[in-house]
Amino acid sequence: MVAGSVVNGEFELGPKARDMKGTVVTGGPHAIPGWEISGYVEYIKSGQKQDDMLLVVPNGAYAVRLGNEASIKQKIKVVKGMFYCITFVVARTCAQEEKLNVSVAPDWVVLPMQTVYGGNGWDAYAWSFQADYPLSDMVFHNPGMEDDPACGPIIDSIALHALYPPRLTTSICPHSITHIIQILVIL
């Protein structure tokens, strides 16, 4: 695995048919390639119906839904001390308030699922962190306790990006600094 990469981040590699019961993944913690799952995890196909609602997947044909207390986890290689950004898209599927806990030890954030909806019906999120360890667990967890265990966010297009902060340069000559100060005084 290349540093900073996410394996099967768009969930196009799915569980085997024997590891599924309807949409629910039942084949154990490693049934979805590249991911370790726990709890009520569904493998959603674009165009699938839930009651009267048509489920759409933003990229490719598949995504995952995390039910009550469900999670997906993947070990990621990073460079200790570097900054990274995790990007992903999420859609709510039920009227209840939904949240998503995203973590890379020891950092974490709980994101309330908004109903902002992008042009494709999904909301894009980005969360940044500084790597404390060269190999870390990236975890997406639904802390919800809804009446319907199938209620929970649908997640797709998970990616990890290295962030390179701008570097200070010493190439500014005194004339440039004087010019910058003159501009600031004028403003």
C-alpha positions in Angstrom: 0.0 0.0 0.0 1.3 3.5 -0.9 1.5 6.0 1.9 -1.7 7.9 2.1 -3.8 5.6 0.0 -7.2 4.1 0.8 -8.0 0.6 -0.4 -11.4 0.2 -2.0 -12.5 3.7 -0.9 -15.3 3.7 -3.4 -16.5 0.2 -2.3 -16.6 -1.1 -5.9 -15.1 -4.4 -4.6 -17.9 -6.0 -2.6 -18.6 -9.0 -0.4 -19.1 -12.4 -1.9 -22.8 -13.4 -2.3 -22.4 -16.0 0.5 -21.4 -13.1 2.8 -24.6 -11.2 2.3 -28.2 -11.6 3.5 -30.1 -9.1 1.3 -28.1 -5.9 1.7 -26.7 -6.8 5.1 -23.1 -7.9 5.2 -23.0 -11.1 7.3 -19.7 -12.7 6.3 -17.5 -11.5 9.1 -15.2 -8.6 9.7 -13.3 -8.8 6.5 -16.2 -9.4 4.1 -15.7 -6.1 2.3 -12.2 -6.1 0.7 -9.8 -3.6 2.3 -12.1 -2.9 5.3 -12.8 -4.4 8.7 -16.4 -4.0 9.6 -18.4 -4.4 12.8 -22.1 -4.2 13.5 -25.0 -3.7 11.1 -23.3 -2.8 7.8 -25.2 -2.8 4.5 -23.7 -2.9 1.0 -25.8 -0.6 -1.1 -26.2 -0.7 -4.8 -27.1 2.4 -6.8 -30.8 2.4 -7.7 -31.7 0.2 -4.8 -35.0 1.1 -3.1 -35.7 1.7 0.6 -39.4 2.0 1.1 -40.4 4.8 -1.3 -36.9 6.2 -1.6 -34.5 5.5 -4.4 -30.9 5.2 -3.1 -28.3 6.9 -5.4 -24.6 6.3 -5.2 -22.4 9.3 -6.2 -19.4 7.5 -7.7 -19.5 4.1 -9.2 -22.2 1.6 -8.3 -21.8 0.8 -4.6 -21.5 2.4 -1.2 -21.9 1.2 2.5 -24.5 2.1 5.1 -23.7 2.1 8.8 -26.5 1.1 11.1 -26.6 1.5 14.8 -23.2 1.3 16.4 -21.7 0.0 13.2 -18.2 0.9 11.9 -15.8 0.4 9.1 -12.1 0.5 9.7 -8.9 0.4 7.6 -5.2 0.6 8.5 -3.5 3.5 6.7 0.1 4.2 6.1 1.1 7.8 6.8 4.2 9.8 7.5 4.4 10.7 11.2 4.1 14.4 11.7 2.6 15.1 8.3 -0.9 16.6 7.9 -3.6 14.7 6.0 -7.2 15.3 5.0 -9.8 12.6 4.7 -12.5 13.3 2.2 -15.7 11.4 1.7 -19.4 11.8 0.8 -22.4 10.9 3.0 -26.1 10.7 2.5 -28.7 10.5 5.3 -31.3 7.8 4.8 -33.8 8.4 7.6 -35.5 11.4 9.1 -33.8 11.0 12.5 -30.7 13.0 13.5 -27.7 11.1 12.3 -24.0 11.5 13.3 -20.8 10.1 12.1 -17.7 9.6 14.2 -14.5 9.8 12.1 -11.1 9.0 13.8 -7.5 8.4 13.2 -5.9 7.7 16.6 -5.6 9.8 18.7 -7.7 12.4 16.8 -11.4 12.2 16.2 -14.5 14.3 15.3 -18.2 13.7 15.5 -19.9 15.2 12.4 -23.7 15.9 12.6 -25.1 14.7 9.2 -26.6 17.8 7.6 -29.3 17.8 5.0 -27.6 20.3 2.8 -27.4 18.0 -0.2 -25.1 18.6 -3.1 -26.3 18.5 -6.7 -26.2 14.7 -6.6 -28.1 14.3 -3.2 -24.9 13.7 -1.2 -22.9 15.9 1.1 -19.1 16.1 0.8 -17.0 16.3 4.0 -13.3 16.8 4.7 -11.5 16.4 8.0 -7.8 17.0 8.6 -5.4 15.6 11.2 -1.7 15.4 11.9 -0.4 11.8 11.9 1.0 10.7 15.2 1.8 7.2 14.1 3.1 5.8 10.8 0.4 3.1 10.7 -3.0 4.1 12.0 -6.6 2.9 12.0 -9.0 5.2 10.1 -12.5 4.5 11.5 -16.0 5.6 10.5 -18.5 4.8 13.2 -22.3 5.5 13.5 -22.9 6.2 17.2 -26.6 6.3 16.6 -29.2 4.3 18.5 -32.3 4.6 16.2 -35.4 2.4 16.4 -34.6 1.0 12.9 -31.0 -0.5 12.9 -30.9 0.1 9.2 -31.1 3.9 9.7 -27.7 5.4 9.4 -25.4 7.3 6.9 -24.5 5.9 3.6 -20.8 6.5 2.9 -18.8 6.6 -0.4 -15.7 7.9 -2.1 -13.3 7.9 0.9 -9.9 9.3 0.0 -6.8 10.4 2.0 -4.8 13.4 0.8 -1.4 14.6 2.1 -1.5 18.3 3.0 1.6 20.3 2.2 1.7 23.6 4.1 3.3 26.6 2.3 7.0 26.9 2.9 8.6 30.1 4.1 11.2 31.4 1.7 14.2 33.6 2.3 14.2 35.0 -1.2 12.3 38.2 -0.4 14.8 41.0 -0.7 14.6 44.1 1.5 13.1 46.1 -1.5 10.2 43.6 -1.6 9.6 44.0 2.1 9.6 47.8 1.8 7.2 47.6 -1.1 4.8 45.3 0.9 4.9 47.7 3.8 4.1 50.6 1.6 1.1 48.8 0.1 -0.2 48.0 3.6 0.2 51.6 4.7 -1.8 52.8 1.7 -4.6 50.4 2.5 
